[in-house]
């Protein structure tokens, strides 16, 4: 008999040392915390490049789902100022003093630079010391709600606003230099090359350099470019050595504020040789005047293999820009000529929230900046291949999903990681929380994801394997149960699901319920009746699978005496507040869907279960103030769980929390939330760190598991949303504020919000999916203000049978 740690180490050693693959969760080599990250570049699903708040290019995810953490020092913006034909100031806009490119003027004084981010935009302000010139670089990525074209583009635009406070004209040049690659070993593998390009279309001209990165798997092209217009001149340098002194580049710019613009391609790099390129935009700024220079970065990796290299996948943007690997010029042109339209749409979306004086400023920051994970969550957005048929997508048992094929054909397939360290796509127990961001902002992607989950529900994978926590062997995926995830990017996602090896999640109690809850919630917010009809048989199938967990036929499921839900290290026995509450909410939604679809028999069946289950839940778990963690009678069964109202959270989001559909007595919910606020929030860390997952009634955190005395940021945002739904608005904001202040301010974890932290600065799993649940707070606020979509009624839709 081996312990979990022995089994895990044996598996880890085989995976990493023998198979030379990376572990889906690497417990032995966590990603170290670097307090450097800022707003990432790029749209959804085309790869992402993160810039730090000091301007560096420092986190790369071009190969789908695989992260590379490397600051590439050659990737810089440099400013040159000239007056009366003389260069008076030339400076790399970086505080670094590296040991390469020492012919450049490094060490910009950070006292004269400021950074602001409001995703998907960021601002860097440089008050050039002694020059009376201010530069503001505005960084824009095309992340636009309800846009399914430009939001997929792998581009970022840098708009440089130049303010000249001098009493004389000044010629300003901004040089953008970039290494061919991502700072990884492949940069020196040889065979890479650069070439200049220009593209004129619709009277607009863009020029720059293409950097072709010719790796055997997933080759790509980077493009740096600038927009030519009246008064703006664009020059370039096709190639230079970023490992050398860089003196020739520096002198070239210093001489006349321009680059030499050689014609023709560079030669292929030799093994061990690295290459870089630069583009420069120059203009004359009048005394006391203002001018704008526009530069862009694009990357084109149109078709990708995942780790198994079995299938070739085409990214979403290839639908609009082609998949031949020659789209970088067109992407650059499109970005530089459309970013103003993008910004108008971004402002139209964000301004009503930003201008609402009743909302605290930290909330506005958190709401938009947590959306970074939509692009920087290892996100992929793939096209369905032209040769693909409905049967290919549906598998042996998915023929009932009639709308799946046309829907995925139109909107593609979407997936994002559980976390940058927890490398599984669409981890479903966590997506349950994060899904509010998707369904509110890109509802078609949420519905696409749900169709993909539905297909895996009705199919199975009978391959046996050993599970690491218990050591038992079971098949990978059972029929008619929801999978944990749709696969590992280092394998073949969608084709092989359930990369999660810790537990056999066929026995988890929450996954099936979370599918049903999301189906009805999605329908409430989208009114997509075809989706509801397609999902109805799948909902019935997973609920039938779930019914076996009601072992005593009292209408309430029981947990199995192990960590059989999203809290996968927190053991639960018998009836429980978390899974029992989710179960009753799902049963309620089955009743509602059956009523809407005219399925009287199923409606009656679940009404009977609901009636019994509500009575059992109250009798076994309500203690007069809150719902006990579980009904086991153990020394921790009376713990106060911060997530005990998760079922009510979803019911409230769908308007099913009153009248005939009231599942939990309103007075009990309010009492439970007040108890959580008093004990888990105010009684933990002085009320400054959000809600601890588990608190004993005597005011001491529950230390029975590694997870019970953690704070889970995404759960706290969901709890805050539930409080707001129930009218405890001030308590909700106070609860959520603790997480924002802890993560974004005290711990310096901007743009890498972790899954969890403890009171004493211990954290786990950086850059995690669940905190996207903050968008459920926004839905709750909109519902209170009366501007969220109304819950549908049967009579509203004539398509129902």
C-alpha positions in Angstrom: 0.0 0.0 0.0 1.4 3.3 -1.1 0.5 6.8 0.2 -0.7 9.5 -2.1 2.6 11.3 -2.0 4.4 8.1 -3.1 2.0 7.4 -5.9 2.2 11.0 -7.0 6.0 11.1 -7.0 6.1 7.8 -9.0 3.7 9.2 -11.5 5.5 12.6 -11.6 8.9 11.0 -12.2 7.6 8.8 -15.1 5.8 11.8 -16.7 8.6 14.4 -16.4 11.8 12.4 -16.5 10.9 9.4 -18.7 8.2 10.7 -21.0 9.8 14.2 -20.9 6.3 15.8 -20.5 5.2 18.3 -18.0 2.8 17.4 -15.1 -0.8 18.7 -15.3 -0.3 19.8 -11.7 3.3 20.0 -10.6 3.3 19.8 -6.9 7.1 19.6 -6.8 7.9 22.7 -9.0 5.4 25.5 -8.4 5.8 28.6 -10.5 7.6 31.2 -8.3 5.8 34.4 -7.5 7.1 37.4 -9.5 5.4 40.6 -8.6 6.0 42.0 -12.1 2.9 41.4 -14.2 0.7 43.9 -16.0 -2.0 43.8 -18.6 -1.6 41.0 -21.2 -1.7 41.6 -25.0 -3.9 39.9 -27.5 -7.5 38.9 -28.1 -9.1 35.6 -27.0 -7.7 32.3 -28.0 -4.8 33.3 -30.3 -2.1 33.1 -27.7 -1.1 35.9 -25.2 2.0 37.9 -24.4 2.0 39.6 -21.0 3.8 42.9 -20.3 4.9 43.8 -16.9 4.0 47.1 -15.1 7.5 48.3 -15.9 7.0 47.7 -19.6 8.9 44.4 -20.0 7.6 41.5 -22.2 7.7 38.8 -19.6 5.1 36.0 -19.9 4.4 34.1 -23.1 1.7 31.7 -24.1 1.9 31.1 -27.9 2.0 27.3 -27.8 -1.6 26.7 -26.6 -1.9 26.3 -22.9 1.9 26.1 -22.3 3.5 29.0 -20.4 7.0 30.3 -20.7 8.1 32.9 -18.1 11.0 34.9 -19.5 11.7 38.6 -19.7 13.2 39.2 -23.1 15.5 42.2 -22.6 15.7 43.2 -26.3 11.9 43.8 -26.4 11.9 47.5 -25.6 10.6 50.9 -26.6 13.3 53.6 -27.0 12.7 57.4 -27.4 14.8 59.8 -29.3 14.3 63.6 -29.1 15.9 65.9 -31.7 15.9 69.7 -31.8 17.4 71.8 -34.6 18.9 68.8 -36.3 20.6 67.5 -33.1 19.8 64.6 -30.9 19.3 65.9 -27.4 18.0 62.9 -25.6 17.9 59.1 -26.3 16.8 56.6 -23.7 15.5 53.1 -23.5 12.2 53.4 -21.6 13.2 50.7 -19.1 14.6 50.8 -15.5 16.8 47.7 -16.3 20.6 47.7 -16.6 21.2 44.4 -18.4 24.5 42.8 -19.3 23.6 42.6 -23.0 23.0 45.5 -25.4 25.3 47.6 -23.3 25.7 50.1 -26.1 22.2 51.3 -25.3 21.3 54.0 -22.7 19.5 51.9 -19.9 18.4 52.8 -16.4 15.4 55.1 -16.9 14.6 56.6 -13.5 11.4 54.9 -12.4 10.4 58.0 -10.4 9.4 59.6 -13.7 7.2 56.7 -14.9 3.6 55.7 -13.9 1.6 52.6 -14.8 -2.2 52.2 -14.9 -4.2 49.2 -16.1 -7.9 48.7 -16.8 -8.1 45.5 -18.9 -8.0 45.3 -21.9 -6.1 48.6 -21.9 -3.1 49.9 -20.0 -1.3 53.3 -19.8 2.4 54.0 -19.2 3.3 57.6 -18.6 6.9 58.8 -19.0 7.8 62.4 -17.8 11.1 62.5 -19.5 13.4 64.1 -16.9 14.7 67.5 -17.9 13.1 67.5 -21.3 9.7 69.0 -20.7 8.2 66.2 -22.8 5.6 63.7 -21.6 5.0 60.4 -23.4 1.9 58.3 -22.7 1.8 54.8 -24.2 -1.7 53.5 -24.3 -1.8 49.7 -24.8 -5.0 48.3 -26.4 -6.1 44.7 -27.1 -9.3 43.8 -29.0 -11.3 42.2 -26.1 -14.8 43.4 -26.8 -18.0 41.8 -25.4 -20.3 40.2 -27.8 -17.7 40.5 -30.6 -16.8 37.1 -32.1 -14.4 38.4 -34.8 -12.0 41.1 -33.7 -12.0 39.7 -30.2 -10.1 36.6 -31.6 -7.2 38.6 -33.0 -3.6 38.0 -31.8 -2.6 41.7 -31.8 -1.9 44.6 -29.5 -1.6 48.3 -30.3 0.6 50.9 -28.6 -0.6 54.5 -29.1 2.1 56.9 -28.1 0.7 60.4 -27.2 3.5 63.0 -27.2 3.1 66.3 -25.4 5.7 68.9 -26.0 5.9 71.5 -23.3 9.0 73.1 -24.8 9.2 76.5 -26.4 10.5 74.9 -29.6 9.5 72.1 -32.0 10.9 68.7 -31.2 11.3 65.7 -33.5 10.2 62.6 -31.5 11.0 59.0 -32.5 9.7 55.9 -30.8 11.7 52.7 -31.7 10.2 49.3 -31.0 12.7 46.5 -30.9 11.8 42.8 -30.7 13.6 39.5 -30.5 12.7 36.7 -32.9 11.1 34.3 -30.4 10.0 34.2 -26.8 13.3 34.1 -24.9 13.2 30.3 -25.0 15.9 27.8 -26.1 14.2 27.6 -29.5 15.3 31.2 -30.2 18.8 29.9 -30.9 17.8 26.8 -32.7 18.7 28.2 -36.1 16.6 28.7 -39.3 14.8 31.9 -38.2 14.8 35.0 -40.4 13.3 38.5 -40.6 12.0 40.7 -43.5 10.6 44.2 -43.9 7.0 44.6 -45.1 4.6 47.3 -46.0 0.9 47.1 -46.7 -1.4 49.7 -48.2 -5.1 49.2 -48.2 -8.1 51.6 -48.3 -5.6 54.5 -48.4 -3.9 53.5 -45.1 -0.3 52.3 -45.1 1.4 50.2 -42.4 5.1 49.2 -42.5 7.4 47.2 -40.3 9.3 43.9 -39.9 8.2 40.3 -39.9 10.1 38.0 -37.7 9.7 34.4 -38.9 10.2 31.8 -36.1 10.6 28.5 -37.9 10.3 25.8 -35.3 9.4 22.2 -36.4 6.1 22.3 -34.3 3.9 25.4 -34.2 6.0 27.9 -36.2 4.9 31.5 -36.0 5.6 35.0 -37.3 5.9 38.1 -35.1 5.2 41.5 -36.7 6.2 44.9 -35.4 4.8 47.8 -37.3 3.8 51.4 -37.3 1.1 53.4 -39.1 2.3 55.8 -41.8 0.3 59.0 -42.1 0.9 62.6 -43.0 3.8 63.9 -40.8 4.8 60.4 -39.6 7.7 58.5 -41.1 8.3 54.8 -40.5 11.8 53.3 -40.7 13.1 49.9 -39.8 16.1 47.7 -39.1 15.6 44.2 -40.4 18.1 42.4 -38.1 20.5 42.9 -35.3 22.1 40.7 -32.6 20.3 41.1 -29.3 23.1 39.2 -27.5 25.7 41.8 -28.5 26.3 45.4 -27.5 23.7 46.8 -29.9 25.9 49.8 -30.6 25.1 49.8 -34.3 21.4 50.1 -33.6 21.9 52.8 -31.1 24.2 54.9 -33.3 21.8 54.5 -36.3 18.9 56.0 -34.3 21.1 58.6 -32.6 22.4 59.9 -35.9 19.1 61.2 -37.3 16.3 59.8 -35.2 15.6 57.2 -37.9 16.7 53.7 -38.8 18.5 52.8 -42.1 15.6 50.7 -43.6 17.7 48.1 -45.5 15.7 46.2 -48.2 15.5 42.5 -48.5 15.3 39.5 -46.2 17.9 38.7 -43.5 19.8 35.5 -43.8 18.7 32.4 -41.8 20.1 32.3 -38.3 22.7 29.7 -37.5 22.4 27.3 -34.6 23.2 29.2 -31.4 22.5 32.6 -33.1 19.6 34.8 -32.0 18.2 37.7 -34.1 16.0 40.7 -33.5 14.5 43.6 -35.4 13.3 47.2 -34.8 10.7 49.6 -36.3 10.8 53.3 -35.7 8.0 55.9 -36.0 9.0 59.6 -36.1 7.1 62.9 -36.2 7.6 66.6 -35.5 5.8 67.9 -32.5 5.2 71.7 -32.4 6.1 73.8 -29.4 3.4 73.3 -26.7 1.8 70.8 -29.1 0.6 67.2 -29.2 1.1 64.4 -31.7 0.4 60.7 -31.8 2.5 57.7 -33.0 0.8 54.3 -33.5 2.7 51.0 -33.3 1.5 47.4 -33.2 2.6 43.9 -32.3 0.9 41.0 -34.0 1.7 37.3 -34.0 0.5 34.7 -36.4 0.5 31.0 -35.3 -2.6 30.0 -37.3 -2.5 26.2 -37.0 -1.3 24.4 -33.9 -0.7 21.0 -32.6 -1.2 20.2 -28.9 1.3 18.1 -27.1 0.3 14.8 -28.7 0.8 16.2 -32.2 -2.1 14.0 -33.4 -4.4 16.7 -34.9 -3.9 20.0 -36.5 -6.2 22.8 -35.2 -6.9 26.1 -36.8 -7.4 29.2 -34.5 -10.6 31.2 -34.7 -8.9 34.2 -36.4 -8.0 32.1 -39.4 -11.7 32.3 -40.4 -11.1 36.0 -41.2 -7.4 36.1 -42.0 -6.5 32.7 -43.5 -4.4 29.9 -42.1 -1.4 29.9 -44.4 0.9 31.7 -41.9 1.1 34.9 -44.0 -1.5 36.9 -42.1 0.8 39.1 -39.9 0.8 42.1 -42.3 -3.0 42.1 -42.6 -3.4 41.6 -38.8 -1.1 44.6 -38.2 -2.9 46.7 -40.7 -6.3 45.8 -39.3 -5.2 46.5 -35.7 -3.7 49.9 -36.6 -6.7 51.0 -38.6 -9.4 49.6 -36.2 -8.1 50.2 -32.7 -10.1 53.5 -32.5 -13.3 51.6 -33.1 -12.3 49.0 -30.5 -11.7 51.7 -28.0 -15.1 53.2 -28.6 -16.7 49.9 -28.0 -14.6 49.2 -24.9 -15.6 52.6 -23.5 -19.3 52.1 -24.3 -19.1 48.9 -22.3 -17.0 50.1 -19.4 -18.1 53.7 -18.9 -21.5 53.1 -17.4 -19.8 51.1 -14.6 -16.8 53.4 -14.3 -19.1 56.5 -14.0 -21.4 54.9 -11.4 -20.4 56.9 -8.3 -22.1 54.3 -6.0 -19.6 51.6 -6.9 -16.2 51.7 -5.1 -13.2 52.2 -7.3 -11.5 49.0 -6.1 -14.5 47.1 -7.5 -14.2 48.7 -10.9 -10.6 47.7 -11.0 -11.3 44.2 -9.9 -14.2 43.7 -12.3 -12.3 44.6 -15.4 -8.8 43.5 -14.5 -9.8 40.0 -13.4 -10.9 39.5 -17.0 -7.3 39.2 -18.0 -7.8 35.4 -17.6 -10.1 35.4 -20.5 -7.1 35.7 -22.8 -4.2 34.8 -20.5 -5.7 31.6 -19.1 -3.9 29.5 -21.7 -7.0 30.2 -23.7 -7.8 28.6 -27.1 -10.5 29.3 -29.6 -10.5 26.9 -32.5 -12.4 26.5 -35.7 -14.2 23.3 -36.5 -12.2 21.9 -39.5 -14.0 22.2 -42.9 -13.8 18.4 -43.4 -15.4 17.7 -40.0 -18.9 16.2 -39.9 -21.6 16.3 -37.3 -20.8 12.7 -36.4 -17.2 13.5 -35.9 -18.1 16.0 -33.2 -21.0 14.1 -31.6 -19.2 10.8 -31.1 -21.0 7.5 -30.9 -23.8 8.7 -28.6 -24.2 12.4 -29.3 -26.7 12.3 -32.2 -29.4 14.0 -30.0 -27.5 17.2 -29.8 -29.0 18.5 -33.1 -27.8 22.1 -32.8 -24.2 21.2 -31.7 -22.7 21.0 -35.2 -24.1 24.2 -36.7 -23.4 26.1 -33.5 -19.7 25.0 -33.2 -19.3 25.5 -36.9 -20.4 29.1 -36.5 -18.7 30.1 -33.2 -15.9 27.6 -32.9 -14.7 25.7 -29.8 -13.5 27.5 -26.7 -11.3 26.4 -23.8 -9.3 27.9 -21.0 -7.2 26.4 -18.3 -8.1 25.9 -14.7 -5.0 27.9 -14.0 -1.6 28.6 -15.4 -0.2 26.0 -12.9 -3.2 23.6 -13.0 -3.1 22.7 -16.7 -6.5 21.2 -17.5 -8.9 22.8 -20.0 -12.5 23.8 -18.9 -12.2 22.3 -15.4 -15.9 22.1 -14.9 -16.3 22.4 -11.1 -14.3 25.7 -11.3 -15.8 27.0 -14.5 -19.1 26.8 -12.7 -17.9 30.0 -10.8 -16.0 31.6 -13.7 -18.8 31.0 -16.2 -20.6 34.2 -15.3 -17.9 36.2 -17.1 -18.4 34.2 -20.3 -22.2 34.1 -20.3 -22.5 37.8 -19.6 -19.9 39.0 -22.1 -19.4 36.2 -24.7 -22.5 34.1 -24.3 -21.9 32.2 -27.5 -18.6 30.9 -26.1 -20.3 29.7 -23.0 -22.9 27.8 -25.0 -20.2 26.4 -27.2 -18.3 25.2 -24.1 -21.5 23.6 -22.8 -22.1 21.7 -26.1 -18.6 20.3 -25.8 -19.3 19.2 -22.2 -22.6 17.7 -23.3 -20.9 15.6 -25.9 -18.5 14.2 -23.4 -21.3 13.5 -20.9 -23.1 11.1 -23.3 -19.9 9.4 -24.4 -17.4 7.4 -22.4 -13.7 6.4 -22.3 -13.3 2.8 -20.9 -9.5 3.0 -20.7 -8.6 2.0 -17.1 -6.1 4.0 -15.0 -5.0 4.4 -11.4 -6.2 7.4 -9.4 -3.5 9.0 -7.3 -5.5 9.9 -4.2 -7.0 6.5 -3.4 -4.8 4.2 -5.5 -7.8 2.5 -7.1 -8.2 1.7 -10.8 -11.2 2.9 -12.7 -12.1 3.9 -16.2 -11.2 7.4 -17.5 -14.8 8.6 -18.2 -18.1 7.0 -17.4 -21.2 7.5 -19.6 -23.8 10.0 -18.5 -21.6 11.9 -16.0 -20.0 15.3 -16.4 -16.2 15.2 -17.0 -13.8 17.0 -14.7 -12.1 18.7 -17.7 -11.8 18.3 -21.4 -8.1 17.5 -21.4 -4.5 18.6 -21.1 -2.9 20.9 -23.7 0.2 18.7 -23.5 -2.0 15.8 -24.8 -5.0 16.1 -27.1 -7.9 18.1 -25.5 -11.5 17.3 -26.6 -10.3 13.9 -27.8 -9.0 12.7 -24.4 -10.8 14.2 -21.5 -10.3 14.0 -17.7 -6.6 14.9 -17.5 -7.3 15.2 -13.7 -5.8 12.1 -12.1 -6.2 12.9 -8.4 -9.7 11.4 -7.8 -12.1 9.4 -9.9 -14.5 12.3 -10.5 -17.4 10.0 -11.6 -18.1 9.8 -7.9 -17.9 13.6 -7.3 -21.3 15.0 -6.2 -21.1 18.5 -7.7 -20.1 18.2 -11.4 -23.5 16.8 -12.7 -25.4 19.4 -10.7 -23.3 22.3 -12.0 -24.1 21.3 -15.5 -27.9 21.5 -14.9 -27.5 24.8 -13.0 -25.5 26.4 -15.8 -27.9 25.2 -18.5 -30.9 26.9 -16.9 -28.8 30.0 -16.0 -27.5 30.3 -19.6 -31.1 30.0 -20.9 -32.3 32.7 -18.5 -29.6 35.1 -19.8 -29.7 34.2 -23.5 -33.3 33.0 -24.1 -31.8 30.4 -26.5 -34.6 27.9 -26.7 -32.8 25.6 -29.1 -30.0 25.2 -26.6 -32.4 24.4 -23.8 -34.1 21.7 -25.9 -30.8 20.2 -26.9 -29.6 20.1 -23.3 -32.8 18.8 -21.7 -32.1 15.1 -22.4 -28.5 15.6 -21.1 -29.7 17.2 -17.9 -32.1 14.3 -17.4 -29.2 11.8 -17.9 -26.8 13.4 -15.5 -29.6 13.8 -12.8 -30.4 10.1 -13.2 -26.7 9.4 -12.6 -26.8 11.7 -9.6 -29.9 10.1 -8.0 -27.8 7.0 -7.0 -26.1 9.3 -4.4 -29.4 9.6 -2.6 -28.8 6.3 -0.8 -31.7 6.6 1.7 -34.3 7.9 -0.7 -35.0 11.1 1.4 -34.7 13.4 -1.6 -31.2 14.6 -0.6 -27.9 13.2 -2.0 -25.2 12.2 0.4 -21.4 12.7 0.1 -19.2 9.7 0.2 -16.8 10.2 3.0 -14.0 11.5 0.9 -13.3 14.9 -0.8 -15.8 14.3 -3.6 -16.4 17.9 -4.9 -14.5 21.0 -5.9 -13.0 21.2 -2.4 -10.9 18.1 -3.4 -8.9 17.9 -0.2 -11.8 18.6 2.3 -13.5 15.4 3.3 -17.3 15.5 3.7 -19.7 12.8 5.0 -23.4 12.3 4.6 -25.7 15.2 3.7 -23.8 18.5 3.2 -24.6 22.2 2.9 -22.5 22.6 -0.3 -23.5 19.6 -2.4 -26.9 19.2 -0.8 -27.6 22.9 -1.6 -26.5 22.5 -5.2 -28.6 19.4 -5.5 -31.8 21.1 -4.3 -31.1 24.0 -6.6 -30.6 21.7 -9.6 -33.8 19.7 -8.7 -35.7 23.1 -8.6 -34.3 24.0 -12.0 -35.3 20.6 -13.4 -38.8 21.3 -12.3 -38.7 24.7 -14.0 -37.3 23.4 -17.3 -39.8 20.5 -17.3 -42.6 23.0 -16.9 -41.3 25.2 -19.7 -40.8 22.3 -22.0 -44.2 20.7 -21.2 -42.7 17.5 -19.7 -45.3 16.9 -17.0 -44.1 13.5 -15.9 -40.5 14.7 -15.3 -41.8 17.8 -13.6 -43.9 15.8 -11.1 -41.0 13.4 -10.5 -38.6 16.3 -9.5 -41.3 18.2 -7.6 -41.7 15.1 -5.4 -38.0 14.9 -4.9 -37.7 18.6 -4.1 -40.5 18.4 -1.5 -38.8 15.5 0.3 -35.3 16.9 -0.1 -36.1 20.4 1.2 -37.5 18.9 4.4 -34.4 16.6 4.8 -32.0 19.4 4.2 -33.5 21.7 6.8 -33.9 18.8 9.3 -30.4 17.5 9.0 -28.3 20.6 8.4 -30.0 23.8 9.8 -28.8 24.6 13.3 -30.8 27.7 13.9 -28.1 30.1 12.6 -26.6 28.5 9.5 -26.3 25.2 7.7 -23.8 22.8 9.1 -20.9 21.7 6.9 -22.2 18.1 6.9 -24.5 15.8 8.9 -21.8 13.4 10.1 -21.7 14.6 13.7 -17.9 14.7 13.6 -16.0 17.4 15.5 -15.9 19.6 12.3 -19.5 18.9 11.0 -20.7 22.1 12.6 -18.1 24.2 10.7 -19.4 27.4 9.0 -18.6 27.0 5.3 -18.4 30.2 3.4 -19.8 28.5 0.3 -22.8 26.9 2.0 -25.2 29.1 -0.1 -23.9 28.2 -3.5 -27.2 26.7 -4.6 -29.0 29.9 -3.6 -26.4 31.9 -5.5 -27.5 30.3 -8.8 -31.2 30.3 -7.9 -31.0 34.0 -7.2 -29.1 34.7 -10.4 -32.0 33.1 -12.3 -34.8 34.7 -10.3 -35.9 31.4 -8.8 -35.5 32.4 -5.2 -39.0 33.3 -4.2 -42.6 32.2 -4.5 -43.4 28.6 -5.5 -39.8 28.0 -6.4 -38.3 29.2 -3.1 -36.0 26.3 -2.1 -34.3 27.6 1.0 -36.3 29.8 3.5 -35.3 33.4 3.0 -34.8 33.9 6.7 -32.4 31.0 6.9 -30.3 32.3 3.9 -30.1 35.8 5.5 -29.1 34.3 8.8 -26.5 32.0 7.2 -25.0 34.9 5.3 -24.9 37.2 8.4 -23.2 34.4 10.3 -20.6 33.9 7.5 -20.0 37.7 7.5 -19.6 37.8 11.3 -17.4 34.7 11.6 -15.6 33.9 8.3 -15.1 37.5 7.2 -14.9 39.9 10.2 -13.6 37.1 12.5 -10.7 36.3 10.1 -7.7 38.5 9.8 -9.6 41.5 11.2 -12.0 41.4 8.3 -9.4 42.5 5.8 -8.8 39.3 3.7 -12.2 38.1 2.6 -13.9 34.9 3.9 -12.0 31.9 5.1 -13.5 28.7 3.6 -14.3 27.1 7.0 -14.7 28.6 10.4 -15.5 26.8 13.7 -18.4 28.2 15.7 -15.9 29.4 18.3 -14.2 31.8 15.8 -11.2 29.7 15.0 -10.5 28.6 11.4 -11.2 25.0 10.6 -7.8 23.3 10.2 -9.2 19.8 9.5 -7.9 20.1 5.8 -5.5 22.1 3.8 -8.4 23.8 2.1 -10.7 24.6 5.0 -8.5 27.3 6.3 -7.7 28.9 2.9 -9.5 31.8 1.3 -10.6 31.0 -2.3 -10.9 34.3 -4.1 -13.4 33.1 -6.7 -15.6 31.6 -3.9 -15.5 35.0 -2.0 -16.6 36.9 -5.1 -19.5 34.4 -5.5 -20.4 34.8 -1.8 -20.3 38.6 -2.2 -22.7 38.2 -5.2 -25.1 36.1 -3.0 -25.0 38.7 -0.3 -25.9 41.4 -2.8 -28.7 39.3 -4.2 -30.1 39.0 -0.7 -29.9 42.7 0.0 -26.7 42.6 2.1 -25.0 44.9 -0.3 -22.6 46.6 2.1 -21.5 43.2 3.6 -21.0 41.9 0.0 -18.7 44.7 -1.0 -16.8 44.5 2.3 -16.3 40.8 1.9 -15.0 41.0 -1.7 -12.8 44.1 -1.0 -10.7 42.1 1.4 -9.7 39.7 -1.5 -8.9 42.6 -3.9 -6.8 44.5 -1.4 -4.9 41.3 -0.4 -4.2 40.0 -4.0 -3.7 43.2 -6.0 -2.2 45.5 -3.4 -0.7 43.7 -0.4 0.6 40.5 -2.1 1.5 42.2 -5.5 -0.3 39.4 -7.5 -1.8 41.7 -10.1 -2.8 39.8 -13.3 -2.0 36.4 -11.6 -4.8 36.1 -9.0 -4.3 32.8 -7.3 -6.9 30.1 -6.4 -6.1 30.5 -2.7 -4.2 32.2 0.1 -4.0 31.8 3.9 -3.7 34.5 6.6 0.1 34.3 6.8 1.0 35.0 3.1 0.9 31.4 2.0 -0.8 31.1 -1.5 -1.6 28.4 -4.0 -2.0 28.1 -7.8 -1.2 31.5 -9.4 -3.3 32.8 -12.3 -6.5 30.8 -11.7 -9.9 30.6 -13.4 -12.3 30.9 -10.5 -12.0 34.6 -9.7 -13.8 35.4 -12.9 -16.8 34.8 -10.7 -16.7 38.5 -9.8 -19.0 39.0 -12.8 -21.7 37.4 -10.8 -21.4 40.4 -8.5 -22.1 42.6 -11.5 -25.1 40.5 -12.5 -26.5 40.7 -8.9 -26.1 44.5 -9.0 -27.8 44.7 -12.4 -30.6 42.6 -11.2 -31.1 44.9 -8.2 -31.1 47.9 -10.5 -33.6 46.1 -12.8 -31.5 46.0 -15.9 -30.6 42.3 -16.2 -32.5 40.0 -18.6 -35.8 38.9 -17.1 -36.3 35.3 -16.3 -38.2 33.7 -19.2 -41.7 32.3 -18.9 -43.2 29.4 -20.9 -45.6 31.7 -22.8 -42.7 33.9 -24.1 -41.4 31.3 -26.6 -43.7 29.8 -29.2 -41.2 27.1 -30.0 -41.9 25.0 -26.9 -43.9 21.9 -27.5 
